[in-house]
Amino acid sequence: MTIQEMILTLQKHWSDQNCILMQAYDVEKGAGTMSPMTLLRSLGPEPWNVAYVEPSRRPADGRYGQNPNRLYQHHQFQVIMKPSPENIQELYLDSLKALGIDPLQHDIRFVEDNWENPTLGAAGLGWEVWLDGMEITQFTYFQQIGGLEANPVAVEITYGIERLASYIQDKENVFDLEWTHGVTVGDIFYQPEYEHSTYTFEESDTDMLFNLFSTYEQEAKRIMEKGLVFPAYDYVLKCSHTFNLLDAKGVISVTERTGYIGRVRNLARAIAKAYVEERERLGFPMLKGEAVTDENN
Amino acid sequence: MKTTNVLFEIGLEEMPARFLNDAQKQLEQKTRDWLTELRIPFEKIKTYVTPRRLAVVITEVAEKQHDIEEEAKGPAKKIALDEEGNWSKAAIGFTKGQGKNVEDIYFKELKGIEYAYVNKFIEGKQTKELLPAFKDVILSLTFPKNMRWSNHNLRFVRPIRWMVALNEHEIIPFEITGVPTNNESQGHRFLGEPIEISSPSTYVDQLKQQYVIVDSDERKDLILQGIKALEGRQNWKVVVDQDLLDEVSHLVEFPTVFSGAFSEEFLSVPEEALITSMKEHQRYFPVRTQDGELLPNFVAVRNGDDHHLETVSKGNEKVLKARLSDARFFYEEDQKHSIEENVNKLEKMVFQEKLGTIADKVRRTITITKKLCSLLQLDEQTTKNAVRAAEISKFDLVTNMVNEFTELQGIMGEKYAILFGENQQVAKAINEHYMPRHAGGELPETVAGSVVSIADKLDTIVGCLSVGIIPSGSQDPYALRRQALGILQIINNQAWDVNVDELFATTLEVYQHTDIETSDLKEVAESIKEFFTLRASYILKDQQVDQDVRDAVLASGIGNVAFTIAKAKQLMEKRHDSSFKPTQEALVRVLNIAAKGEDTGIDPQLFENKQEQELFDTFQTVNTTYQKCLNNHLADEALQQLTTLTSPIHEFFEHTMVMTENDNLKTNRLSLLNQIADIIYAFADLTKIQWKQQQ
């Protein structure tokens, strides 16, 4: 099964579970979680079911295209369901079956893994899912986002597309994976991998990046005060990516690091709060008259 | 009485393996407490845990609670009856409240006053009616981490997906987060099917048919059998770590053991790194030859049966290969950076906000190491080794390998130090300075390693306590308790003649030459002393010294660890030795009476009788030898010297009135007793001991 077919299969599977199929968000980010389709929409009482592929940039993981497992940019398939369905584990395992992974022929396990993203003031409990010892999915029940308590709780399922494909296609090197018939990951991504690594570790203009960080930060603050939540959040994402570039280049010392993370976190918190307030002002339109919580346990 | 068997099973999404041992204990205890409180007799409680279930089977549960009969106390007689002898409103109210009539009242005296009483009989309820309250037992279970899910407000370890609750064949009704109890359980996630449990007694077997081994001991046995079989077939020795076995057995419901291999070329990486990769990341058991050599193989456990085991093994091999490639990459990469380069990077690594960087810490550790070396009068070469080891003690913290596998700190330091041409002693000391790595862990062997280990720990403890980081309850983020204990164990292990109290002072002094803002020095010194005394007490406990004797020998400080232990052991023996009784009585009497005054100087002219003179003379002779014994840490001989005082003391008390009317005589006698008391205290505060001699 090619990567393209895998994506189509997962889209079909989660579409059948009434997930909204979204496209990748057009601002650089380190993980699918950071898309506003997850981070903001998981907040508040409105139901939200969504699935999308997210290209995720991790500048520090760039290896000039030389490492068989590490990439500057990989792909995640992201699913969010809020509130988390009672049979979510079964739905997930069915998706693996759809990908041709028969649980009876493999060893599939849910191994404790608690997820935390201090930059986003977010935390959750769950597992990494192991397929014959390999982590293929991160499975998380959000408990807190942007410093706010998640209620109702959204469940996040993040498949590592390349990881999973290397298993399904039985390839040792990520660049040998078939994206579609006759076209490999290497064909498409080798050059950008090499160039982004060169840029990140050698060519990036440190002064410019520090300036950008401050500029983005100020802009985020400025427009958030005007209640423009989504544009402000875009600038937070830009801050985060700029920070990652600086961090990868090793120009942020340990003490400074905490400071920068704190600055991004403060922004994320403020935006999370503003988002919920804005939705509330709009009367939580996606609730469509449904009860928020239905139970007292 | 008729009895039934009862089963509760809570089905959950996979719980963290590390929680299960404790969860099982809690389930047992809380079920027991619950039934006891409800006065429901039963035969036995058996608990089961798997990643997906917590279950308890209670056998021979009585069908009814015990009845109880109790006395209810009412108003005093004079209030219960009015002047004409009629029942008062108070009496009527009391009986009503108890569901009784005034005819049931009888009087009984309590502390000289007569009160009205009625006998109350409470009939036991049907157990059946009480069982649904097991819900509260479930909800009372506590876990290190809880979560919420969906739109429920409950916080629990993981989402509850099904519940079985059976009183024999009957479902015990209750629900949690909308999940009702039922008689349907779930089998193994992939191999099994949903199954109707016919009765509590068939629970274990019925689930076994659905590929779930609910008894974790049985799962462990199966894993061990599987490992044994492999060992026999391959002539291997599989290293079974109990913690790992525990964890693995809690990750599966139906274990099948399998093995895999990795390329021999990875054996060039230090085996500690390979083993950590296998154990910590993948939960594999490493494999050795009969001679103990590491082999390029591993043993793992699958949650399933043996179908397609080759696929599972191949997949695992692939993952391990990627992991080991990383480890090898790190190992090679690390060798490109010199020790000095790494040491420089420590300037940027924060140790603790108020205590500066790791580089700052290392500088203090070097100073303390030097002071220790001269205090211990170590030879030049050992001193040189210790100081060098201190200088580079933390360089491996910035290597890729330690970054990836934190638990290899020190271990990689030793390997890399040798590769970079440091001498064996220095390299070993780097590794040893982290010892003991856990409670009861190995201690440093070399002198240099012991010194640096103590210096590093002293710096951490004194530093933390100085800036107000004081461990409390389960909060001890810098493992100060373990480190303090470690210092004392190392001193004892090396049989060093150091007074521990001196070490604190030395370290505190080092801190005074830094710009770190410490709390009030006197208070800090006091808290350090208190902190260490508790650890010393722990060491004594470990040597089978009882609490009272521990308090007695630690009353005047920790002193020399080995000597303190020796003194405590002497006293542990003597407190049961009837021939010591006269001595103990004499010495304790001195201590008790001495406490009534103080030493203002002895004037032999004021002695009235020969017993006073004789005690004074014996004391002076004894004291010279006694002090020598103390200086040479000879516990038994020191005590022997004190024993010599026995008869003079008894004679003294026999013929002398200490607390006499004559103030001069009194003061003089108290002074004599105080001087003797002082030398007794130097051994131990004998008044703290509960003597147990038979007579």
Interface residues (C-beta under 8 A of the other chain):
Chain A: P68 N69 P83 S84 P85 E86 Q89 L93 P103 L104 Q105 H106 D107 I108 R109 F110 V111 E112 N114 L125 W127 L131 D132 G133 M134 Y141 Q143 A150 N151 P152 V153 V155 Y167 E172 S253 V254 T255 V292 T293 D294 E295 N296 N297
Chain B: E13 E14 M15 P16 A17 R18 P51 K145 M147 R148 W149 S150 N151 H152 N153 L154 R158 P159 R161 I176 T177 G178 R189 F190 L191 L251 V252 Q282 A300 R302 N303 G304 H307 H308 T311 V312 K314 G315 N316 K318 V319 L320 A322 S325 K348 M349 V350
